[in-house]
Each structure stands twice: as C-alpha cells, then as structure tokens.
Amino acid sequence: MPRPPLPADPIAEARRQWLSHGWERAADGMAAVTSVMRAQQLMLARIDQALRPHGLSFARYEMLRLLAFTREGRLPMASATARLQVHPASVTNTVDRLERDGLVRREPHPRDGRATSWC
C-alpha cells in the first residue's frame, strides 16, 4: 500500500536549515546527495519487497544473476568481487548462504589450485 505524501519536503527543509545555519556553499550539494541517497533507499526497499517471497535479498539475487550471465555457468570468487565492486568477505558470505540453500555449489578452480569457483 502506498504511503500518503509527506506534509512537507524533508530535503527542502534540510536545505533551508543548512542555509539558515550559514552553510550556503554546501546546501545545494547536500540536498542533491541526500536526494540520491533517499532515492536509493526507496528503490532498494521496493526491490527487497519483490524478492522477499522468493527468499532472496538483493545481494543474493545480484549474485545469482551474475552467475547466470556467465558463459560456462561458473565464476571465480575474485571475479565476482571485482564485478560487483564489493569486499571479498561479502561475496564469500553471500555464496555461503546460497550454497547452504542449495542454489549454488563451490568447486575447485580448474586452472588455479588456490582459487575457488562457484556454479
């Protein structure tokens, strides 16, 4: 169910406050950054709402889509880290949960004995 509109624009009010406190040089930039961040929060909330019935978070969905786009149906963990621009621990944790739920499996990398791929 959609939320009712707010009685006032909170970003416009924040900008007004920044101006009234002498932060004229930062007010427009802060309003822009705050708008982008808020839009991201709203979009992620909608995405999470759509994925929740499937037992997926955005991170898990993104990881599965990345795997689905590969030619061979497998991807080294380091490649997932680079492509998603996230910390290796985030990839490891996400793949751990996907593996636990039977959605992917790890296997030794075919050419690098130190690396792991997942498929």
TIVEXVO-502515 format. One line per field, with one value per residue: x, y negated, z of N, C-alpha, C in turn. Coordinates in Angstrom, 1 decimal. Layout:
n.xx: X, ...
n.yy: Y, ...
n.zz: Z, ...
ca.xx: X, ...
ca.yy: Y, ...
ca.zz: Z, ...
c.xx: X, ...
c.yy: Y, ...
c.zz: Z, ...
This chain:
n.xx: 0.8, 0.6, 2.4, 1.0, 1.4, 4.1, 3.7, 5.5, 8.4, 11.1, 13.8, 13.9, 13.4, 15.6, 17.6, 16.9, 17.4, 20.2, 21.0, 20.1, 21.8, 24.2, 25.5, 25.7, 27.3, 27.4, 24.8, 23.3, 24.7, 24.5, 21.8, 21.4, 22.9, 21.6, 19.1, 19.7, 20.6, 18.3, 16.5, 17.8, 17.5, 14.7, 14.3, 15.8, 14.3, 11.8, 12.8, 13.7, 11.2, 10.0, 11.6, 11.6, 9.5, 10.6, 12.7, 15.0, 17.6, 18.7, 21.4, 21.8, 20.2, 21.5, 24.0, 23.2, 22.2, 24.5, 26.0, 24.3, 24.7, 27.2, 29.3, 29.9, 28.5, 29.8, 31.9, 34.8, 35.5, 37.0, 36.5, 33.7, 33.9, 35.3, 33.6, 31.2, 32.1, 32.5, 33.5, 35.6, 34.8, 32.1, 31.2, 31.9, 30.3, 27.7, 27.8, 28.2, 25.6, 24.0, 24.9, 24.4, 21.6, 21.3, 21.4, 23.7, 27.0, 30.2, 33.4, 36.6, 38.8, 39.4, 41.9, 43.5, 44.8, 44.7, 42.4, 38.8, 35.8, 32.4, 29.3
n.yy: 1.2, -2.2, -4.9, -7.8, -11.1, -13.2, -15.9, -18.0, -18.7, -16.9, -17.1, -19.6, -21.1, -20.4, -21.6, -24.2, -24.5, -24.1, -26.4, -28.4, -28.1, -29.0, -27.5, -27.9, -27.4, -24.6, -23.7, -23.2, -21.0, -19.2, -18.8, -17.6, -15.2, -14.0, -13.6, -11.7, -9.6, -9.0, -8.3, -5.9, -4.4, -4.1, -2.7, -0.3, 0.7, 1.4, 3.3, 5.3, 5.9, 7.1, 9.3, 10.8, 12.8, 14.8, 15.7, 14.3, 11.9, 8.6, 8.8, 11.6, 12.1, 10.5, 11.8, 14.4, 13.6, 12.6, 14.9, 16.3, 14.9, 15.7, 17.5, 20.2, 20.9, 20.8, 19.1, 17.5, 16.6, 14.3, 12.9, 12.3, 10.6, 8.4, 7.6, 7.0, 5.1, 5.2, 6.1, 8.9, 10.5, 10.1, 11.3, 13.9, 14.5, 14.2, 16.2, 18.4, 18.5, 18.9, 21.4, 22.9, 23.0, 24.5, 23.4, 22.8, 24.2, 24.8, 25.3, 26.5, 24.3, 24.7, 24.1, 22.8, 23.7, 22.5, 21.0, 20.7, 21.6, 20.9, 22.4
n.zz: 0.0, -0.9, 0.6, 2.3, 1.0, 2.2, 4.5, 4.1, 2.2, 3.1, 2.4, 1.2, 3.5, 5.1, 3.5, 3.8, 6.5, 6.5, 5.1, 6.8, 8.9, 8.0, 6.0, 3.2, 0.9, 0.9, 0.8, -1.6, -2.7, -0.6, -0.6, -3.1, -2.8, -0.6, -1.8, -3.8, -2.2, -0.7, -2.7, -3.6, -1.2, -1.2, -3.6, -3.1, -1.0, -2.3, -4.1, -2.4, -1.2, -3.4, -3.8, -1.4, -1.1, -2.5, -1.0, -1.3, -0.9, -2.1, -2.5, -2.8, -5.0, -7.0, -7.1, -8.0, -10.6, -11.7, -12.0, -13.7, -16.0, -17.0, -19.3, -18.9, -16.7, -14.3, -11.9, -10.8, -7.4, -7.0, -9.4, -9.1, -6.9, -8.1, -10.2, -8.9, -7.3, -4.5, -1.1, -0.7, 1.5, 1.6, -0.8, -0.2, 2.1, 0.9, -1.1, 0.6, 1.9, -0.3, -1.1, 1.1, 0.9, -1.2, -3.8, -5.2, -5.8, -4.6, -6.2, -7.0, -8.6, -12.1, -13.2, -11.4, -8.5, -6.1, -6.0, -5.8, -7.5, -8.2, -8.9
ca.xx: 0.0, 1.5, 2.4, 0.5, 2.5, 4.5, 3.2, 6.5, 9.5, 12.1, 15.0, 13.8, 13.5, 17.0, 18.4, 16.5, 18.2, 21.7, 21.1, 19.9, 23.0, 25.4, 26.2, 25.3, 28.2, 27.2, 23.4, 22.8, 25.3, 24.0, 20.4, 21.5, 23.4, 20.5, 18.0, 20.1, 20.6, 16.9, 16.0, 18.4, 16.8, 13.3, 14.4, 16.2, 13.1, 10.9, 13.4, 13.6, 9.9, 9.7, 12.5, 11.4, 8.7, 11.5, 13.8, 16.3, 18.0, 19.2, 22.8, 21.7, 19.7, 22.6, 25.0, 22.7, 22.1, 25.9, 26.3, 23.5, 25.2, 28.4, 29.2, 30.1, 27.8, 30.7, 32.6, 35.8, 35.1, 37.6, 35.8, 32.5, 34.2, 35.6, 32.4, 30.2, 32.7, 32.2, 34.5, 35.6, 34.0, 30.7, 30.9, 32.0, 29.1, 26.6, 27.9, 27.9, 24.2, 23.4, 25.3, 23.6, 20.2, 21.3, 21.2, 25.0, 27.9, 31.6, 34.2, 38.0, 39.0, 40.0, 43.3, 44.2, 44.6, 44.4, 41.1, 37.5, 34.8, 31.1, 28.4
ca.yy: 0.0, -3.4, -5.8, -9.1, -12.1, -13.9, -17.3, -18.9, -18.0, -16.9, -17.6, -21.1, -21.6, -20.3, -22.6, -25.5, -24.5, -24.4, -27.8, -29.3, -27.9, -29.5, -26.5, -28.2, -26.7, -23.1, -23.4, -22.6, -19.7, -18.3, -18.5, -16.6, -13.9, -13.5, -13.2, -10.5, -8.5, -8.7, -7.5, -4.6, -3.7, -3.7, -1.6, 1.0, 1.3, 2.0, 4.5, 6.2, 6.3, 8.0, 10.5, 11.5, 14.0, 15.9, 16.0, 13.7, 10.5, 8.1, 9.3, 12.9, 12.0, 10.0, 12.9, 15.4, 13.0, 12.5, 16.3, 16.7, 14.2, 16.3, 18.4, 21.6, 21.2, 20.8, 17.8, 17.4, 15.7, 13.0, 12.2, 11.8, 9.4, 7.3, 7.2, 6.4, 4.0, 5.4, 6.7, 10.4, 11.2, 10.0, 12.3, 15.2, 14.7, 14.4, 17.5, 19.4, 18.6, 19.5, 22.8, 23.6, 23.1, 25.4, 22.7, 22.8, 25.1, 24.4, 26.3, 26.0, 23.6, 25.7, 23.8, 22.2, 24.5, 21.7, 20.3, 21.4, 21.1, 21.3, 22.6
ca.zz: 0.0, -1.0, 1.8, 1.9, 0.8, 3.4, 4.5, 3.6, 1.6, 4.2, 1.8, 1.1, 4.9, 5.5, 2.8, 4.5, 7.8, 6.2, 4.7, 8.0, 9.8, 7.3, 5.2, 1.8, -0.1, 1.0, 0.8, -2.8, -2.8, 0.4, -1.0, -4.2, -2.3, 0.2, -2.7, -4.4, -1.2, -0.4, -3.9, -3.5, -0.1, -1.7, -4.7, -2.5, -0.2, -3.3, -4.7, -1.3, -1.1, -4.5, -3.7, -0.2, -1.2, -3.1, -0.1, -1.7, -0.7, -3.3, -2.7, -3.3, -6.4, -7.8, -7.2, -8.9, -11.9, -12.2, -12.3, -14.9, -17.2, -17.4, -20.5, -18.5, -15.5, -13.1, -11.8, -9.7, -6.4, -7.2, -10.4, -8.6, -6.1, -9.0, -11.0, -8.1, -6.5, -3.1, -0.4, -0.8, 2.6, 1.2, -1.8, 0.5, 2.9, 0.1, -1.7, 1.7, 2.1, -1.5, -1.1, 2.2, 0.5, -2.4, -5.0, -5.9, -5.2, -4.8, -6.8, -7.2, -9.9, -13.0, -13.6, -10.3, -7.4, -4.9, -6.1, -5.8, -8.4, -7.7, -10.0
c.xx: 0.9, 1.3, 1.7, 1.6, 2.8, 4.0, 4.2, 7.6, 10.7, 13.5, 15.1, 14.0, 15.0, 17.9, 18.1, 17.3, 19.7, 21.9, 21.0, 21.0, 24.3, 26.1, 25.8, 26.0, 27.9, 25.7, 22.9, 23.4, 24.7, 22.5, 20.4, 21.9, 22.3, 19.4, 18.4, 20.1, 19.2, 16.3, 16.5, 17.7, 15.4, 13.4, 14.8, 15.0, 12.1, 11.5, 13.3, 12.2, 9.5, 10.4, 12.1, 10.6, 9.5, 12.6, 15.1, 16.4, 18.5, 20.6, 22.7, 21.2, 20.8, 23.6, 24.5, 22.6, 23.5, 26.3, 25.6, 24.0, 26.6, 28.2, 29.1, 29.3, 28.6, 31.4, 33.6, 35.3, 35.7, 37.0, 34.5, 32.8, 34.5, 34.4, 31.4, 30.7, 32.4, 33.4, 34.5, 34.8, 32.5, 30.3, 30.9, 30.8, 27.9, 26.6, 27.7, 26.4, 23.5, 23.7, 24.5, 22.2, 20.1, 21.1, 22.5, 25.8, 29.3, 32.4, 35.6, 38.1, 39.8, 41.5, 44.1, 43.9, 44.3, 43.0, 39.9, 36.6, 33.5, 30.2, 27.0
c.yy: -1.2, -4.2, -7.1, -10.1, -12.8, -15.3, -18.3, -18.1, -18.1, -17.3, -19.1, -21.7, -21.5, -21.3, -24.0, -25.6, -24.8, -25.8, -28.7, -29.1, -28.3, -28.6, -26.7, -27.4, -25.2, -22.8, -22.7, -21.2, -18.7, -17.9, -17.4, -15.3, -13.3, -12.9, -11.8, -9.3, -8.1, -7.9, -6.1, -3.8, -3.2, -2.6, -0.3, 1.6, 1.9, 3.3, 5.6, 6.8, 7.4, 9.4, 11.4, 12.7, 15.2, 16.3, 15.4, 12.2, 9.9, 8.6, 10.7, 12.9, 11.6, 11.0, 13.9, 14.9, 13.0, 13.9, 16.7, 16.1, 14.8, 17.3, 19.9, 21.9, 21.3, 19.5, 17.9, 16.3, 14.3, 12.2, 11.6, 10.5, 8.2, 6.8, 6.5, 5.2, 4.0, 6.1, 8.2, 11.1, 11.1, 11.1, 13.7, 15.5, 14.9, 15.8, 18.6, 19.6, 19.3, 21.0, 23.5, 23.9, 24.0, 24.7, 22.6, 23.9, 24.6, 25.6, 25.7, 25.3, 24.5, 25.4, 23.2, 22.9, 23.8, 21.1, 21.3, 20.7, 21.5, 21.4, 23.0
c.zz: 0.0, 0.3, 1.3, 1.8, 2.1, 3.4, 4.0, 3.1, 2.6, 3.6, 1.7, 2.5, 5.4, 4.8, 3.4, 5.8, 7.5, 5.8, 5.9, 9.0, 9.1, 6.4, 3.7, 0.8, -0.2, 0.7, -0.4, -3.0, -1.9, 0.0, -2.1, -3.7, -1.5, -0.7, -3.4, -3.4, -0.8, -1.5, -3.9, -2.4, -0.6, -2.7, -4.0, -1.7, -1.2, -3.8, -3.6, -1.1, -2.2, -4.4, -2.5, -0.3, -1.8, -2.2, -0.5, -1.2, -2.0, -3.6, -3.3, -4.7, -7.3, -8.1, -8.2, -10.4, -12.5, -12.7, -13.6, -16.1, -17.7, -18.5, -20.0, -17.3, -14.2, -13.1, -10.6, -8.7, -6.6, -8.3, -10.0, -7.7, -7.0, -9.7, -10.2, -7.3, -5.0, -2.4, -0.6, 0.3, 2.2, 0.2, -1.1, 1.3, 2.0, -0.6, -0.6, 1.9, 0.9, -1.5, 0.0, 1.8, -0.8, -3.7, -5.8, -5.2, -5.5, -5.4, -7.0, -8.6, -10.8, -13.3, -12.5, -9.0, -6.1, -4.9, -6.1, -6.8, -7.7, -9.0, -9.6
